[in-house]
Amino acid sequence: MSSYQEKLNTDMQRLDKMLQRVVGPQNKAQPPNSDNSTRILNLACGSCNEAGTLTDFFAKMKKPELGDGLKKVELLGVDVRAREIADAQRRFRSGTHTEQNIQKDYQFLTGDASKLDSHRALDEHFDVVFMRHQNFYNGDRVWEEIFEQALAKLKDDGQLVITSYFDEEHQLALNAIQKLGGQLIDSQQNLESRKLPTIGKSVDRHVAVFRRKE
Ligand SMILES: C[S@@+](CC[C@H](N)C(=O)[O-])C[C@H]1O[C@@H](n2cnc3c(N)ncnc32)[C@H](O)[C@@H]1O
């Protein structure tokens, strides 16, 4: 296995642990309670390294279905960069994983996450909207629009989960999302986060979860 792949695998194990800390059953934010398929919208997903981790995590959180016993999870990823979306499409294929009793349905779209209404696949609402390494610091107006869309795409009891690379950007995003109508449920620092070359930046350094204010 390449050292890049090893790093990626370790990052994913740590992300899974962070998800357990913020949306696991013992936490302030309970896992989504959908009867049917759990629907995840991953905005600004890049090549969506986290697709398998997210679908596995939310399948684990789900009660087994009646009937066929399969836990169904759908993930729809959106990013403006077509090359990254093509990479995600190549790596993550829908299918049934019989050993884990999970049916996964992946879809990846090239598009602007600040203008989701133009996509037909996006006219439904989601149990979870996820944004890994949101980029609020590098274009606050566009990211405010993306945050607005993220909140608007949640089911009434849905959850928005974000991760951030550095402390200031995380705090700015927390403030912006709360101003736009998000209610912060929990925010936790990842103490195992892998350091990046830029001082103060690290992978999934913070993870926060919101619901929409009533
Ligand atoms: C810091 S990267 C994070 C990528 C990925 N989530 C990850 O953690 O590896 C930010 C991502 O935002 C995407 N992005 C920026 N503006 C966007 C927009 N308006 N709509 C969709 N994606 C956007 C970029 O293409 C990039 O993939």
The ligand as an SDF file (V2000), in Angstrom:
LIG
                    3D

 27 29  0  0  0  0  0  0  0  0999 V2000
  -10.7450   22.4890    0.8320 C   0  0  0  0  0  0  0  0  0  0  0  0
  -11.4550   21.6390   -0.5250 S   0  0  0  0  0  0  0  0  0  0  0  0
  -12.2330   20.2690    0.2970 C   0  0  0  0  0  0  0  0  0  0  0  0
  -12.4820   19.1140   -0.6150 C   0  0  0  0  0  0  0  0  0  0  0  0
  -12.9590   17.8280    0.0870 C   0  0  0  0  0  0  0  0  0  0  0  0
  -14.2090   18.0580    0.7730 N   0  0  0  0  0  0  0  0  0  0  0  0
  -11.8920   17.3380    1.0390 C   0  0  0  0  0  0  0  0  0  0  0  0
  -12.0420   17.4610    2.2490 O   0  0  0  0  0  0  0  0  0  0  0  0
  -10.8780   16.8120    0.5540 O   0  0  0  0  0  0  0  0  0  0  0  0
  -12.8220   22.6860   -0.9280 C   0  0  0  0  0  0  0  0  0  0  0  0
  -13.6480   22.1720   -2.0680 C   0  0  0  0  0  0  0  0  0  0  0  0
  -14.6870   23.1080   -2.3350 O   0  0  0  0  0  0  0  0  0  0  0  0
  -14.9950   23.0230   -3.7010 C   0  0  0  0  0  0  0  0  0  0  0  0
  -15.8090   24.1990   -4.0600 N   0  0  0  0  0  0  0  0  0  0  0  0
  -15.4590   25.5070   -3.9870 C   0  0  0  0  0  0  0  0  0  0  0  0
  -16.4920   26.2960   -4.3760 N   0  0  0  0  0  0  0  0  0  0  0  0
  -17.5070   25.4500   -4.6900 C   0  0  0  0  0  0  0  0  0  0  0  0
  -18.8410   25.6470   -5.1620 C   0  0  0  0  0  0  0  0  0  0  0  0
  -19.3400   26.8750   -5.3740 N   0  0  0  0  0  0  0  0  0  0  0  0
  -19.6140   24.5600   -5.3950 N   0  0  0  0  0  0  0  0  0  0  0  0
  -19.1180   23.3050   -5.1960 C   0  0  0  0  0  0  0  0  0  0  0  0
  -17.8710   23.0630   -4.7440 N   0  0  0  0  0  0  0  0  0  0  0  0
  -17.0820   24.1170   -4.4910 C   0  0  0  0  0  0  0  0  0  0  0  0
  -13.6290   22.9650   -4.3610 C   0  0  0  0  0  0  0  0  0  0  0  0
  -13.6930   22.5120   -5.6860 O   0  0  0  0  0  0  0  0  0  0  0  0
  -12.9150   22.0020   -3.3920 C   0  0  0  0  0  0  0  0  0  0  0  0
  -13.0500   20.6650   -3.8250 O   0  0  0  0  0  0  0  0  0  0  0  0
  1  2  1  0
  2  3  1  0
  2 10  1  0
  3  4  1  0
  4  5  1  0
  5  6  1  0
  5  7  1  0
  7  8  2  0
  7  9  1  0
 10 11  1  0
 11 12  1  0
 11 26  1  0
 12 13  1  0
 13 14  1  0
 13 24  1  0
 14 15  1  0
 14 23  1  0
 15 16  2  0
 16 17  1  0
 17 18  1  0
 17 23  2  0
 18 19  1  0
 18 20  2  0
 20 21  1  0
 21 22  2  0
 22 23  1  0
 24 25  1  0
 24 26  1  0
 26 27  1  0
M  CHG  2   2   1   9  -1
M  END
$$$$
